């Protein structure tokens, strides 16, 4: 995995406040980057949830939100009346937080998960919500007294932010593009031409071919990280290759009829890359990488093929696909400014042949006052309309798999552990393959 760093390029919150106050009466998302705009318009959301040994009340909940906003000031952006970087008044805290009492934690966190579309119902409230449930009779047998969930527009938070907040570190975003590392003029011209052609094609195809709205389900799974590390070493593959293979092999299904494809599984996966350039989005750190995983019913062949594919892709320039997508986002935003009815709601359900998005967030390790009392497993996931998503969230002891996908695929999540047990029990022949990352 590429190195994880909170480093960004210099930004001035005072300047941001002045700019925001000047622009907010015109448009509350005026300060959003093109990528942020895309995720906001698509109503993409993310969630973070964990159990805690702490018993919360209204005061401690308000304090938690205040700490979170201080570490991630972007949470104060994007709504009418926003004052970037400033604390929220009591009436706003009351509107975006919920505190309830429950008899048990059975079914959590899955029973809390959903699209989080309520975040967008009011344009005069921040684009995130925090809810806490406290166990009525005190700690359970595992010492858990509360469960906490943060839900946000994806335009404000990414996986790296969640990891930083878990460590009580600043998740403030400066300017994430590196203006000194310039892409040449000719590639930018070609990229812009291609982006307009691609955008218009995608919008046309999206309006014509987007599937009808489907029922989606949500589910989580926690697996020992040490267990997965041992199996990856046994197979001679990267841990993320094993993660990708376990999920896609189980979800694609057995027999002749496959849920994704019987030849190639089209996927997008994400990771961090510190090699920034001036065509990067000014807010997000993440890189999206397009991949095609050649299918095999034999899991060992399949996971090693995925590992070869990942290795080949990552030896190349990781910026190419993301830079192209950033240009598409900018083009879509321009198109929308000229015709507000474009690209239309159907467009957001168009997947362009991508069967699943596999998001690997940086390790979430609790540290400091922000997550005092929180215990593993830690759950972190995302929702995008019409897209099957699995988010992998590694902690110290566990990796959680967080699914938002078509409801028909949800029962297949149970096959992941069955598949894992079967592969662990296999007598796998020694390999000369070299595991090149520790992850």
C-alpha positions as a Python dict, from the first residue, in 0.01 Angstrom:
ca = {
    (1, 'X'): (0, 0, 0),
    (2, 'X'): (121, 352, -67),
    (3, 'X'): (218, 554, 237),
    (4, 'X'): (-60, 718, 435),
    (5, 'X'): (-11, 1081, 519),
    (6, 'X'): (-232, 1371, 618),
    (7, 'X'): (1, 1608, 436),
    (8, 'X'): (-158, 1866, 211),
    (9, 'X'): (-54, 2197, 65),
    (10, 'X'): (-100, 2521, 256),
    (11, 'X'): (-450, 2660, 308),
    (12, 'X'): (-580, 2960, 499),
    (13, 'X'): (-906, 2906, 689),
    (14, 'X'): (-951, 3282, 734),
    (15, 'X'): (-932, 3330, 360),
    (16, 'X'): (-1175, 3040, 313),
    (17, 'X'): (-1419, 3203, 555),
    (18, 'X'): (-1404, 3535, 372),
    (19, 'X'): (-1457, 3364, 36),
    (20, 'X'): (-1739, 3151, 175),
    (21, 'X'): (-1926, 3441, 329),
    (22, 'X'): (-1905, 3624, -4),
    (23, 'X'): (-2029, 3323, -201),
    (24, 'X'): (-2268, 3149, 35),
    (25, 'X'): (-2569, 3365, -48),
    (26, 'X'): (-2523, 3273, -413),
    (27, 'X'): (-2458, 2902, -373),
    (28, 'X'): (-2377, 2698, -60),
    (29, 'X'): (-2147, 2461, -252),
    (30, 'X'): (-1951, 2743, -414),
    (31, 'X'): (-1626, 2632, -247),
    (32, 'X'): (-1658, 2268, -347),
    (33, 'X'): (-1402, 2121, -584),
    (34, 'X'): (-1528, 1946, -896),
    (35, 'X'): (-1494, 1604, -731),
    (36, 'X'): (-1681, 1731, -424),
    (37, 'X'): (-1954, 1871, -650),
    (38, 'X'): (-1989, 1534, -826),
    (39, 'X'): (-2029, 1343, -499),
    (40, 'X'): (-2268, 1603, -356),
    (41, 'X'): (-2491, 1603, -665),
    (42, 'X'): (-2494, 1222, -667),
    (43, 'X'): (-2603, 1219, -300),
    (44, 'X'): (-2307, 994, -222),
    (45, 'X'): (-2268, 928, 150),
    (46, 'X'): (-2020, 767, 390),
    (47, 'X'): (-2054, 628, 739),
    (48, 'X'): (-1829, 548, 1036),
    (49, 'X'): (-1950, 346, 1332),
    (50, 'X'): (-1794, 183, 1638),
    (51, 'X'): (-1890, 61, 1983),
    (52, 'X'): (-1761, 240, 2292),
    (53, 'X'): (-1711, 167, 2660),
    (54, 'X'): (-1812, 528, 2731),
    (55, 'X'): (-2167, 613, 2840),
    (56, 'X'): (-2276, 917, 2641),
    (57, 'X'): (-2514, 1192, 2744),
    (58, 'X'): (-2613, 1511, 2564),
    (59, 'X'): (-2309, 1704, 2688),
    (60, 'X'): (-2054, 1438, 2592),
    (61, 'X'): (-2222, 1394, 2251),
    (62, 'X'): (-2203, 1769, 2184),
    (63, 'X'): (-1838, 1767, 2291),
    (64, 'X'): (-1765, 1479, 2053),
    (65, 'X'): (-1913, 1673, 1762),
    (66, 'X'): (-1722, 1987, 1860),
    (67, 'X'): (-1393, 1791, 1866),
    (68, 'X'): (-1472, 1634, 1531),
    (69, 'X'): (-1550, 1968, 1367),
    (70, 'X'): (-1233, 2122, 1511),
    (71, 'X'): (-1026, 1843, 1354),
    (72, 'X'): (-1223, 1836, 1026),
    (73, 'X'): (-1334, 2198, 958),
    (74, 'X'): (-1465, 2099, 613),
    (75, 'X'): (-1772, 1971, 802),
    (76, 'X'): (-1871, 2336, 845),
    (77, 'X'): (-1895, 2386, 465),
    (78, 'X'): (-2167, 2331, 208),
    (79, 'X'): (-2496, 2462, 350),
    (80, 'X'): (-2685, 2793, 368),
    (81, 'X'): (-2562, 2994, 663),
    (82, 'X'): (-2227, 2810, 678),
    (83, 'X'): (-1939, 2980, 853),
    (84, 'X'): (-1637, 2769, 755),
    (85, 'X'): (-1412, 2675, 1044),
    (86, 'X'): (-1645, 2817, 1311),
    (87, 'X'): (-1811, 2618, 1595),
    (88, 'X'): (-2179, 2532, 1559),
    (89, 'X'): (-2440, 2700, 1779),
    (90, 'X'): (-2655, 2483, 2006),
    (91, 'X'): (-2958, 2477, 1776),
    (92, 'X'): (-2753, 2327, 1492),
    (93, 'X'): (-2596, 2067, 1723),
    (94, 'X'): (-2944, 1965, 1837),
    (95, 'X'): (-3063, 1935, 1476),
    (96, 'X'): (-2778, 1709, 1357),
    (97, 'X'): (-2737, 1480, 1659),
    (98, 'X'): (-2950, 1201, 1800),
    (99, 'X'): (-2919, 1029, 2139),
    (100, 'X'): (-3129, 722, 2215),
    (101, 'X'): (-3145, 434, 2463),
    (102, 'X'): (-3163, 71, 2348),
    (103, 'X'): (-3210, -260, 2526),
    (104, 'X'): (-2931, -441, 2340),
    (105, 'X'): (-2684, -403, 2055),
    (106, 'X'): (-2813, -706, 1867),
    (107, 'X'): (-2824, -633, 1493),
    (108, 'X'): (-2596, -328, 1516),
    (109, 'X'): (-2436, -170, 1325),
    (110, 'X'): (-2622, -318, 1025),
    (111, 'X'): (-2966, -202, 1142),
    (112, 'X'): (-2841, 159, 1129),
    (113, 'X'): (-2701, 146, 777),
    (114, 'X'): (-2871, 298, 474),
    (115, 'X'): (-2844, 554, 196),
    (116, 'X'): (-2849, 848, 445),
    (117, 'X'): (-3050, 1056, 200),
    (118, 'X'): (-3196, 1252, 494),
    (119, 'X'): (-2867, 1446, 503),
    (120, 'X'): (-2981, 1631, 189),
    (121, 'X'): (-3338, 1708, 298),
    (122, 'X'): (-3253, 2050, 442),
    (123, 'X'): (-3008, 2288, 278),
    (124, 'X'): (-2970, 2500, 592),
    (125, 'X'): (-2808, 2225, 800),
    (126, 'X'): (-2456, 2078, 787),
    (127, 'X'): (-2409, 1780, 555),
    (128, 'X'): (-2348, 1526, 831),
    (129, 'X'): (-2528, 1361, 1122),
    (130, 'X'): (-2407, 1198, 1445),
    (131, 'X'): (-2612, 945, 1637),
    (132, 'X'): (-2545, 755, 1957),
    (133, 'X'): (-2733, 466, 2116),
    (134, 'X'): (-2668, 389, 2483),
    (135, 'X'): (-2742, 48, 2632),
    (136, 'X'): (-3015, 79, 2893),
    (137, 'X'): (-2868, -161, 3148),
    (138, 'X'): (-2507, -48, 3120),
    (139, 'X'): (-2218, -237, 2961),
    (140, 'X'): (-2287, -568, 2789),
    (141, 'X'): (-2075, -883, 2830),
    (142, 'X'): (-1810, -732, 2599),
    (143, 'X'): (-1795, -407, 2797),
    (144, 'X'): (-1976, -203, 2531),
    (145, 'X'): (-2195, 76, 2667),
    (146, 'X'): (-2267, 278, 2354),
    (147, 'X'): (-2254, 268, 1976),
    (148, 'X'): (-2166, 577, 1773),
    (149, 'X'): (-2234, 648, 1408),
    (150, 'X'): (-2125, 941, 1193),
    (151, 'X'): (-2296, 980, 855),
    (152, 'X'): (-2181, 1240, 606),
    (153, 'X'): (-2200, 1354, 248),
    (154, 'X'): (-1902, 1198, 74),
    (155, 'X'): (-1824, 1550, -49),
    (156, 'X'): (-1692, 1634, 300),
    (157, 'X'): (-1514, 1319, 416),
    (158, 'X'): (-1305, 1041, 262),
    (159, 'X'): (-1153, 729, 413),
    (160, 'X'): (-825, 905, 496),
    (161, 'X'): (-1019, 1161, 701),
    (162, 'X'): (-1193, 888, 895),
    (163, 'X'): (-859, 724, 972),
    (164, 'X'): (-710, 1054, 1089),
    (165, 'X'): (-1008, 1135, 1310),
    (166, 'X'): (-989, 789, 1464),
    (167, 'X'): (-632, 878, 1569),
    (168, 'X'): (-744, 1220, 1700),
    (169, 'X'): (-538, 1389, 1427),
    (170, 'X'): (-628, 1683, 1207),
    (171, 'X'): (-824, 1590, 895),
    (172, 'X'): (-832, 1945, 763),
    (173, 'X'): (-789, 1967, 388),
    (174, 'X'): (-550, 2217, 239),
    (175, 'X'): (-501, 2222, -136),
    (176, 'X'): (-443, 1859, -229),
    (177, 'X'): (-315, 1921, -580),
    (178, 'X'): (52, 2007, -630),
    (179, 'X'): (65, 2310, -859),
    (180, 'X'): (442, 2276, -893),
    (181, 'X'): (417, 1929, -1050),
    (182, 'X'): (265, 2029, -1380),
    (183, 'X'): (125, 1801, -1647),
    (184, 'X'): (233, 1908, -1994),
    (185, 'X'): (16, 2133, -2210),
    (186, 'X'): (-41, 1878, -2487),
    (187, 'X'): (-157, 1597, -2254),
    (188, 'X'): (-393, 1847, -2088),
    (189, 'X'): (-537, 1953, -2427),
    (190, 'X'): (-586, 1591, -2531),
    (191, 'X'): (-729, 1511, -2189),
    (192, 'X'): (-980, 1795, -2211),
    (193, 'X'): (-1096, 1692, -2559),
    (194, 'X'): (-1129, 1331, -2448),
    (195, 'X'): (-1312, 1437, -2132),
    (196, 'X'): (-1576, 1633, -2323),
    (197, 'X'): (-1625, 1344, -2565),
    (198, 'X'): (-1639, 1092, -2283),
    (199, 'X'): (-1871, 1306, -2069),
    (200, 'X'): (-2122, 1362, -2348),
    (201, 'X'): (-2108, 992, -2432),
    (202, 'X'): (-2154, 891, -2067),
    (203, 'X'): (-2444, 1131, -2018),
    (204, 'X'): (-2615, 1000, -2333),
    (205, 'X'): (-2559, 638, -2235),
    (206, 'X'): (-2656, 709, -1876),
    (207, 'X'): (-2988, 865, -1973),
    (208, 'X'): (-3060, 585, -2220),
    (209, 'X'): (-2920, 277, -2046),
    (210, 'X'): (-2924, 344, -1672),
    (211, 'X'): (-3111, 61, -1501),
    (212, 'X'): (-3427, 127, -1304),
    (213, 'X'): (-3377, 197, -936),
    (214, 'X'): (-3298, -124, -752),
    (215, 'X'): (-3340, -230, -392),
    (216, 'X'): (-3008, -212, -210),
    (217, 'X'): (-2902, -379, 111),
    (218, 'X'): (-2631, -311, 368),
    (219, 'X'): (-2420, -556, 565),
    (220, 'X'): (-2095, -568, 759),
    (221, 'X'): (-1846, -845, 831),
    (222, 'X'): (-1541, -846, 1064),
    (223, 'X'): (-1246, -1083, 1006),
    (224, 'X'): (-923, -1121, 1203),
    (225, 'X'): (-651, -921, 1033),
    (226, 'X'): (-383, -1168, 1144),
    (227, 'X'): (-580, -1450, 985),
    (228, 'X'): (-590, -1272, 650),
    (229, 'X'): (-223, -1178, 672),
    (230, 'X'): (-123, -1543, 724),
    (231, 'X'): (-330, -1659, 427),
    (232, 'X'): (-194, -1384, 199),
    (233, 'X'): (160, -1492, 288),
    (234, 'X'): (70, -1856, 224),
    (235, 'X'): (-66, -1766, -120),
    (236, 'X'): (223, -1529, -195),
    (237, 'X'): (-4, -1231, -271),
    (238, 'X'): (-66, -880, -143),
    (239, 'X'): (-324, -860, 132),
    (240, 'X'): (-543, -627, -72),
    (241, 'X'): (-538, -880, -358),
    (242, 'X'): (-670, -1141, -114),
    (243, 'X'): (-941, -899, 6),
    (244, 'X'): (-1051, -827, -351),
    (245, 'X'): (-1050, -1196, -446),
    (246, 'X'): (-1249, -1316, -143),
    (247, 'X'): (-1524, -1064, -202),
    (248, 'X'): (-1559, -1089, -580),
    (249, 'X'): (-1526, -1469, -586),
    (250, 'X'): (-1796, -1514, -323),
    (251, 'X'): (-2031, -1257, -475),
    (252, 'X'): (-1991, -1375, -834),
    (253, 'X'): (-2137, -1709, -728),
    (254, 'X'): (-2090, -2076, -810),
    (255, 'X'): (-2207, -2269, -1113),
    (256, 'X'): (-2271, -2154, -1466),
    (257, 'X'): (-2473, -1841, -1388),
    (258, 'X'): (-2253, -1567, -1250),
    (259, 'X'): (-2381, -1249, -1085),
    (260, 'X'): (-2102, -1036, -1234),
    (261, 'X'): (-1939, -1217, -1529),
    (262, 'X'): (-1794, -1558, -1616),
    (263, 'X'): (-1492, -1409, -1797),
    (264, 'X'): (-1382, -1078, -1644),
    (265, 'X'): (-1499, -892, -1333),
    (266, 'X'): (-1491, -519, -1406),
    (267, 'X'): (-1396, -328, -1093),
    (268, 'X'): (-1269, 3, -963),
    (269, 'X'): (-1054, 5, -653),
    (270, 'X'): (-915, 296, -456),
    (271, 'X'): (-594, 374, -271),
    (272, 'X'): (-382, 668, -166),
    (273, 'X'): (-93, 804, -371),
    (274, 'X'): (131, 1088, -259),
    (275, 'X'): (256, 1167, -610),
    (276, 'X'): (31, 1468, -667),
    (277, 'X'): (16, 1700, -968),
    (278, 'X'): (-159, 2017, -1081),
    (279, 'X'): (-444, 1824, -1248),
    (280, 'X'): (-542, 1658, -920),
    (281, 'X'): (-857, 1751, -737),
    (282, 'X'): (-791, 2023, -481),
    (283, 'X'): (-976, 1841, -202),
    (284, 'X'): (-944, 1463, -223),
    (285, 'X'): (-637, 1250, -159),
    (286, 'X'): (-782, 927, -299),
    (287, 'X'): (-694, 765, -632),
    (288, 'X'): (-947, 556, -825),
    (289, 'X'): (-798, 276, -1033),
    (290, 'X'): (-985, 79, -1299),
    (291, 'X'): (-915, -294, -1318),
    (292, 'X'): (-1037, -607, -1493),
    (293, 'X'): (-998, -929, -1296),
    (294, 'X'): (-981, -1238, -1516),
    (295, 'X'): (-1224, -1493, -1379),
    (296, 'X'): (-1132, -1844, -1267),
    (297, 'X'): (-1339, -2090, -1066),
    (298, 'X'): (-1014, -2200, -904),
    (299, 'X'): (-966, -1950, -620),
    (300, 'X'): (-589, -1988, -595),
    (301, 'X'): (-547, -1915, -967),
    (302, 'X'): (-795, -1628, -935),
    (303, 'X'): (-629, -1451, -642),
    (304, 'X'): (-283, -1483, -797),
    (305, 'X'): (-416, -1345, -1124),
    (306, 'X'): (-565, -1049, -936),
    (307, 'X'): (-231, -994, -764),
    (308, 'X'): (-55, -989, -1102),
    (309, 'X'): (-314, -744, -1234),
    (310, 'X'): (-274, -514, -933),
    (311, 'X'): (106, -528, -964),
    (312, 'X'): (96, -444, -1335),
    (313, 'X'): (-141, -151, -1282),
    (314, 'X'): (52, -3, -992),
    (315, 'X'): (385, -17, -1172),
    (316, 'X'): (233, 228, -1417),
    (317, 'X'): (137, 590, -1356),
    (318, 'X'): (-150, 580, -1106),
    (319, 'X'): (-256, 932, -1197),
    (320, 'X'): (-395, 851, -1542),
    (321, 'X'): (-743, 723, -1459),
    (322, 'X'): (-802, 966, -1173),
    (323, 'X'): (-687, 1268, -1375),
    (324, 'X'): (-923, 1162, -1653),
    (325, 'X'): (-1209, 1130, -1404),
    (326, 'X'): (-1131, 1468, -1249),
    (327, 'X'): (-1156, 1621, -1596),
    (328, 'X'): (-1489, 1445, -1649),
    (329, 'X'): (-1618, 1584, -1317),
    (330, 'X'): (-1515, 1936, -1421),
    (331, 'X'): (-1684, 1889, -1758),
    (332, 'X'): (-2003, 1757, -1598),
    (333, 'X'): (-2012, 2058, -1368),
    (334, 'X'): (-1973, 2293, -1665),
    (335, 'X'): (-2248, 2108, -1851),
    (336, 'X'): (-2475, 2134, -1548),
    (337, 'X'): (-2411, 2509, -1522),
    (338, 'X'): (-2530, 2547, -1882),
    (339, 'X'): (-2829, 2313, -1847),
    (340, 'X'): (-2932, 2243, -1489),
    (341, 'X'): (-3139, 1938, -1591),
    (342, 'X'): (-2821, 1760, -1704),
    (343, 'X'): (-2691, 1503, -1632),
    (344, 'X'): (-3023, 1400, -1470),
    (345, 'X'): (-3091, 1161, -1181),
    (346, 'X'): (-3078, 849, -1402),
    (347, 'X'): (-2717, 924, -1486),
    (348, 'X'): (-2601, 854, -1131),
    (349, 'X'): (-2720, 493, -1160),
    (350, 'X'): (-2515, 428, -1475),
    (351, 'X'): (-2215, 209, -1387),
    (352, 'X'): (-2050, 188, -1735),
    (353, 'X'): (-1979, -183, -1694),
    (354, 'X'): (-1822, -157, -1348),
    (355, 'X'): (-1960, -443, -1141),
    (356, 'X'): (-1815, -347, -804),
    (357, 'X'): (-1613, -75, -633),
    (358, 'X'): (-1353, -199, -384),
    (359, 'X'): (-1243, 72, -144),
    (360, 'X'): (-947, 13, 84),
    (361, 'X'): (-926, 288, 346),
    (362, 'X'): (-613, 357, 555),
    (363, 'X'): (-579, 169, 886),
    (364, 'X'): (-817, 290, 1158),
    (365, 'X'): (-636, 276, 1492),
    (366, 'X'): (-793, 448, 1790),
    (367, 'X'): (-575, 697, 1971),
    (368, 'X'): (-629, 1013, 2174),
    (369, 'X'): (-936, 1194, 2308),
    (370, 'X'): (-1140, 1183, 1987),
    (371, 'X'): (-1195, 807, 2012),
    (372, 'X'): (-1145, 752, 2384),
    (373, 'X'): (-1331, 432, 2480),
    (374, 'X'): (-1401, 319, 2121),
    (375, 'X'): (-1329, -49, 2057),
    (376, 'X'): (-1273, -263, 1749),
    (377, 'X'): (-1411, -368, 1510),
    (378, 'X'): (-1449, -28, 1345),
    (379, 'X'): (-1689, -4, 1052),
    (380, 'X'): (-1653, 244, 767),
    (381, 'X'): (-1838, 238, 435),
    (382, 'X'): (-1992, 432, 147),
    (383, 'X'): (-2303, 455, -68),
    (384, 'X'): (-2329, 553, -435),
    (385, 'X'): (-2656, 516, -624),
    (386, 'X'): (-2662, 203, -839),
    (387, 'X'): (-2309, 87, -750),
    (388, 'X'): (-2212, -226, -557),
    (389, 'X'): (-1951, -120, -302),
    (390, 'X'): (-1733, -304, -54),
    (391, 'X'): (-1521, -90, 177),
    (392, 'X'): (-1233, -259, 359),
    (393, 'X'): (-1145, -95, 690),
    (394, 'X'): (-836, -242, 862),
    (395, 'X'): (-779, -186, 1233),
    (396, 'X'): (-524, -331, 1473),
    (397, 'X'): (-707, -661, 1521),
    (398, 'X'): (-980, -674, 1257),
    (399, 'X'): (-1054, -590, 899),
    (400, 'X'): (-1417, -499, 847),
    (401, 'X'): (-1592, -549, 515),
    (402, 'X'): (-1873, -299, 469),
    (403, 'X'): (-2120, -369, 189),
    (404, 'X'): (-2371, -144, 13),
    (405, 'X'): (-2502, -344, -283),
    (406, 'X'): (-2799, -494, -460),
    (407, 'X'): (-3018, -677, -213),
    (408, 'X'): (-2992, -1003, -410),
    (409, 'X'): (-2617, -1010, -336),
    (410, 'X'): (-2646, -961, 41),
    (411, 'X'): (-2703, -1334, 122),
    (412, 'X'): (-2378, -1415, -61),
    (413, 'X'): (-2174, -1225, 200),
    (414, 'X'): (-2207, -1534, 420),
    (415, 'X'): (-2007, -1729, 162),
    (416, 'X'): (-1696, -1518, 224),
    (417, 'X'): (-1612, -1685, 555),
    (418, 'X'): (-1696, -2028, 413),
    (419, 'X'): (-1459, -1961, 123),
    (420, 'X'): (-1193, -1834, 361),
    (421, 'X'): (-1213, -2149, 575),
    (422, 'X'): (-1190, -2370, 266),
    (423, 'X'): (-879, -2196, 133),
    (424, 'X'): (-712, -2198, 476),
    (425, 'X'): (-761, -2576, 494),
    (426, 'X'): (-608, -2636, 151),
    (427, 'X'): (-261, -2781, 106),
    (428, 'X'): (-129, -2504, -117),
    (429, 'X'): (191, -2583, -304),
    (430, 'X'): (490, -2361, -219),
    (431, 'X'): (535, -2067, -453),
    (432, 'X'): (824, -1850, -559),
    (433, 'X'): (596, -1550, -555),
    (434, 'X'): (730, -1265, -344),
    (435, 'X'): (495, -1074, -118),
    (436, 'X'): (607, -717, -186),
    (437, 'X'): (410, -524, 74),
    (438, 'X'): (339, -565, 442),
    (439, 'X'): (4, -382, 459),
}
